Amino acid sequence: MDLLRIIIAIILPPLGVFLQVGFGGAFWLNILLTLLGYIPGIIHAVWIIARR
């Protein structure tokens, strides 16, 4: 399941974080990072998924 979440996080980072933590602070931070730059959003999403 984590592999699927990582693939989703690469395609759409906020969705990957949402599937992992819901509407928490990490989700909103990931939206901000994705808007500022796609790569930081991906890195943050993969980190959140791998950490939990």
Chimera marker file (.cmm) of the C-alpha trace (Angstrom):
<marker_set name="trace">
<marker id="1" x="0.000" y="0.000" z="0.000" r="1" g="1" b="0" radius="0.5"/>
<marker id="2" x="2.864" y="2.395" z="0.707" r="1" g="1" b="0" radius="0.5"/>
<marker id="3" x="4.224" y="1.850" z="-2.801" r="1" g="1" b="0" radius="0.5"/>
<marker id="4" x="0.880" y="2.908" z="-4.258" r="1" g="1" b="0" radius="0.5"/>
<marker id="5" x="0.829" y="5.995" z="-2.021" r="1" g="1" b="0" radius="0.5"/>
<marker id="6" x="4.355" y="6.934" z="-3.130" r="1" g="1" b="0" radius="0.5"/>
<marker id="7" x="3.349" y="6.625" z="-6.787" r="1" g="1" b="0" radius="0.5"/>
<marker id="8" x="0.303" y="8.809" z="-6.120" r="1" g="1" b="0" radius="0.5"/>
<marker id="9" x="2.539" y="11.276" z="-4.250" r="1" g="1" b="0" radius="0.5"/>
<marker id="10" x="4.796" y="11.613" z="-7.275" r="1" g="1" b="0" radius="0.5"/>
<marker id="11" x="1.832" y="12.313" z="-9.554" r="1" g="1" b="0" radius="0.5"/>
<marker id="12" x="-0.167" y="14.500" z="-7.137" r="1" g="1" b="0" radius="0.5"/>
<marker id="13" x="1.686" y="15.178" z="-3.855" r="1" g="1" b="0" radius="0.5"/>
<marker id="14" x="-1.200" y="16.570" z="-1.750" r="1" g="1" b="0" radius="0.5"/>
<marker id="15" x="-3.347" y="13.512" z="-2.520" r="1" g="1" b="0" radius="0.5"/>
<marker id="16" x="-0.611" y="11.178" z="-1.318" r="1" g="1" b="0" radius="0.5"/>
<marker id="17" x="-0.298" y="13.108" z="1.941" r="1" g="1" b="0" radius="0.5"/>
<marker id="18" x="-4.074" y="13.227" z="2.356" r="1" g="1" b="0" radius="0.5"/>
<marker id="19" x="-4.313" y="9.453" z="1.999" r="1" g="1" b="0" radius="0.5"/>
<marker id="20" x="-1.682" y="9.094" z="4.734" r="1" g="1" b="0" radius="0.5"/>
<marker id="21" x="-2.665" y="11.728" z="7.330" r="1" g="1" b="0" radius="0.5"/>
<marker id="22" x="-6.007" y="13.274" z="6.300" r="1" g="1" b="0" radius="0.5"/>
<marker id="23" x="-6.661" y="17.007" z="6.639" r="1" g="1" b="0" radius="0.5"/>
<marker id="24" x="-3.850" y="17.610" z="9.118" r="1" g="1" b="0" radius="0.5"/>
<marker id="25" x="-1.164" y="20.253" z="9.155" r="1" g="1" b="0" radius="0.5"/>
<marker id="26" x="1.087" y="18.153" z="6.927" r="1" g="1" b="0" radius="0.5"/>
<marker id="27" x="-1.586" y="18.208" z="4.208" r="1" g="1" b="0" radius="0.5"/>
<marker id="28" x="-1.809" y="22.004" z="4.175" r="1" g="1" b="0" radius="0.5"/>
<marker id="29" x="1.972" y="22.337" z="4.306" r="1" g="1" b="0" radius="0.5"/>
<marker id="30" x="2.225" y="20.023" z="1.319" r="1" g="1" b="0" radius="0.5"/>
<marker id="31" x="-0.271" y="22.095" z="-0.654" r="1" g="1" b="0" radius="0.5"/>
<marker id="32" x="1.824" y="25.196" z="0.068" r="1" g="1" b="0" radius="0.5"/>
<marker id="33" x="5.060" y="23.446" z="-0.914" r="1" g="1" b="0" radius="0.5"/>
<marker id="34" x="3.484" y="22.102" z="-4.103" r="1" g="1" b="0" radius="0.5"/>
<marker id="35" x="2.279" y="25.575" z="-5.061" r="1" g="1" b="0" radius="0.5"/>
<marker id="36" x="5.744" y="27.022" z="-4.427" r="1" g="1" b="0" radius="0.5"/>
<marker id="37" x="7.447" y="24.283" z="-6.393" r="1" g="1" b="0" radius="0.5"/>
<marker id="38" x="6.422" y="20.845" z="-7.535" r="1" g="1" b="0" radius="0.5"/>
<marker id="39" x="9.652" y="19.107" z="-6.439" r="1" g="1" b="0" radius="0.5"/>
<marker id="40" x="9.487" y="20.291" z="-2.785" r="1" g="1" b="0" radius="0.5"/>
<marker id="41" x="5.904" y="19.008" z="-2.653" r="1" g="1" b="0" radius="0.5"/>
<marker id="42" x="6.991" y="15.594" z="-3.920" r="1" g="1" b="0" radius="0.5"/>
<marker id="43" x="9.892" y="15.389" z="-1.471" r="1" g="1" b="0" radius="0.5"/>
<marker id="44" x="7.662" y="16.327" z="1.453" r="1" g="1" b="0" radius="0.5"/>
<marker id="45" x="4.951" y="13.848" z="0.418" r="1" g="1" b="0" radius="0.5"/>
<marker id="46" x="7.374" y="10.947" z="0.056" r="1" g="1" b="0" radius="0.5"/>
<marker id="47" x="8.966" y="11.852" z="3.395" r="1" g="1" b="0" radius="0.5"/>
<marker id="48" x="5.569" y="11.889" z="5.155" r="1" g="1" b="0" radius="0.5"/>
<marker id="49" x="4.596" y="8.530" z="3.627" r="1" g="1" b="0" radius="0.5"/>
<marker id="50" x="7.952" y="6.881" z="4.375" r="1" g="1" b="0" radius="0.5"/>
<marker id="51" x="8.039" y="8.201" z="7.942" r="1" g="1" b="0" radius="0.5"/>
<marker id="52" x="4.729" y="6.646" z="8.993" r="1" g="1" b="0" radius="0.5"/>
<link id1="1" id2="2" r="1" g="1" b="0" radius="0.2"/>
<link id1="2" id2="3" r="1" g="1" b="0" radius="0.2"/>
<link id1="3" id2="4" r="1" g="1" b="0" radius="0.2"/>
<link id1="4" id2="5" r="1" g="1" b="0" radius="0.2"/>
<link id1="5" id2="6" r="1" g="1" b="0" radius="0.2"/>
<link id1="6" id2="7" r="1" g="1" b="0" radius="0.2"/>
<link id1="7" id2="8" r="1" g="1" b="0" radius="0.2"/>
<link id1="8" id2="9" r="1" g="1" b="0" radius="0.2"/>
<link id1="9" id2="10" r="1" g="1" b="0" radius="0.2"/>
<link id1="10" id2="11" r="1" g="1" b="0" radius="0.2"/>
<link id1="11" id2="12" r="1" g="1" b="0" radius="0.2"/>
<link id1="12" id2="13" r="1" g="1" b="0" radius="0.2"/>
<link id1="13" id2="14" r="1" g="1" b="0" radius="0.2"/>
<link id1="14" id2="15" r="1" g="1" b="0" radius="0.2"/>
<link id1="15" id2="16" r="1" g="1" b="0" radius="0.2"/>
<link id1="16" id2="17" r="1" g="1" b="0" radius="0.2"/>
<link id1="17" id2="18" r="1" g="1" b="0" radius="0.2"/>
<link id1="18" id2="19" r="1" g="1" b="0" radius="0.2"/>
<link id1="19" id2="20" r="1" g="1" b="0" radius="0.2"/>
<link id1="20" id2="21" r="1" g="1" b="0" radius="0.2"/>
<link id1="21" id2="22" r="1" g="1" b="0" radius="0.2"/>
<link id1="22" id2="23" r="1" g="1" b="0" radius="0.2"/>
<link id1="23" id2="24" r="1" g="1" b="0" radius="0.2"/>
<link id1="24" id2="25" r="1" g="1" b="0" radius="0.2"/>
<link id1="25" id2="26" r="1" g="1" b="0" radius="0.2"/>
<link id1="26" id2="27" r="1" g="1" b="0" radius="0.2"/>
<link id1="27" id2="28" r="1" g="1" b="0" radius="0.2"/>
<link id1="28" id2="29" r="1" g="1" b="0" radius="0.2"/>
<link id1="29" id2="30" r="1" g="1" b="0" radius="0.2"/>
<link id1="30" id2="31" r="1" g="1" b="0" radius="0.2"/>
<link id1="31" id2="32" r="1" g="1" b="0" radius="0.2"/>
<link id1="32" id2="33" r="1" g="1" b="0" radius="0.2"/>
<link id1="33" id2="34" r="1" g="1" b="0" radius="0.2"/>
<link id1="34" id2="35" r="1" g="1" b="0" radius="0.2"/>
<link id1="35" id2="36" r="1" g="1" b="0" radius="0.2"/>
<link id1="36" id2="37" r="1" g="1" b="0" radius="0.2"/>
<link id1="37" id2="38" r="1" g="1" b="0" radius="0.2"/>
<link id1="38" id2="39" r="1" g="1" b="0" radius="0.2"/>
<link id1="39" id2="40" r="1" g="1" b="0" radius="0.2"/>
<link id1="40" id2="41" r="1" g="1" b="0" radius="0.2"/>
<link id1="41" id2="42" r="1" g="1" b="0" radius="0.2"/>
<link id1="42" id2="43" r="1" g="1" b="0" radius="0.2"/>
<link id1="43" id2="44" r="1" g="1" b="0" radius="0.2"/>
<link id1="44" id2="45" r="1" g="1" b="0" radius="0.2"/>
<link id1="45" id2="46" r="1" g="1" b="0" radius="0.2"/>
<link id1="46" id2="47" r="1" g="1" b="0" radius="0.2"/>
<link id1="47" id2="48" r="1" g="1" b="0" radius="0.2"/>
<link id1="48" id2="49" r="1" g="1" b="0" radius="0.2"/>
<link id1="49" id2="50" r="1" g="1" b="0" radius="0.2"/>
<link id1="50" id2="51" r="1" g="1" b="0" radius="0.2"/>
<link id1="51" id2="52" r="1" g="1" b="0" radius="0.2"/>
</marker_set>
